[in-house]
Amino acid sequence: MTAFAPIPDFARGPDIPSSGYLVTELGGGAYGITSGVDNTVFLVTRKGVVVVDAPLDLDDRLLQGIEEVTPKPVTHLIYSHAHADHIGAAHLLARDGVQIVAHELTGRFIEEARDSRRPLPTETFSGTRHELTVDGERIVPEYKGDWHQAGNLFIHLPEQRVLAAIDSFSVRNAPFFRLLFAAHVPAYFDAMDQMLEYDFDTVVSGHMDLFGTPEDVQTNREYLHDLRSAAAEALRTVDLREAGAGVPDNNKQAQLKVWMDRVVARAAELMPTGWEKRIGGTDIFLSDNLNAVAWSVFID
Ligand SMILES: [Zn+2]
């Protein structure tokens, strides 16, 4: 088994109690909740609770966490996108009268999935913006591009200065795997700039135990920039024909694989030193991150 460096203290959140979840007050009636693996946000309004997503790993502990804060019922559920790890517990919240809001593309993915854990939205919107007002509280979902999955939303709570940008990055850690499975890598890069155009103090990014700040988004943007520079330089210097020289000429697929592995290895060498002092998990995800970035630099 590959040994990885321990995640440094600055890249970890507080310990999760034995209940299996931790609720953090974010101000103005907004609360973050994490299981340690998945996180999300809910907003307590005058009459009820508006919840963003219902992560699979939180499961029924999401309702326990809400009940810890308020006896009010869940009135609205907003899907950030269609992936099961973020909305796979939605069936537990989808009682009669609960409004489920999503982009219409998210609705289509859920229809295709035929997954009883993910109830269809009751209200979808097309286009880029959909402002909701619930009990006088403004909630602004916006679709700005396919940075993670078509239909993915930034969900802004302007009064609370909270931005839910689920699956956008890992706070104080390297992005998971291939940039959290970004649907379109250039859009993923753009998403960091789009996030920084919002007024917010707290970003809820969907995974692990930390909620972030604008500075954390900037750090991720800087890390992505370094990944892209390293990948671009490696693509300039690692030659496809030379890299594939040891592979039989009638096996072009194997040549491509060997070449890209060399590009990634070279890009890893070209990465500036010291990132492990700023974010956790670089050694875990560097090759996956660079593979996604290098292919994007090559083909996008
Ligand atoms: Zn996702």
Boltz pocket constraint, residues with backbone or C-beta under 6 A from the ligand:
constraints:
  - pocket:
      binder: B
      contacts: [[A, 81], [A, 83], [A, 86], [A, 148], [A, 149], [A, 166], [A, 167], [A, 180]]
      max_distance: 6.0
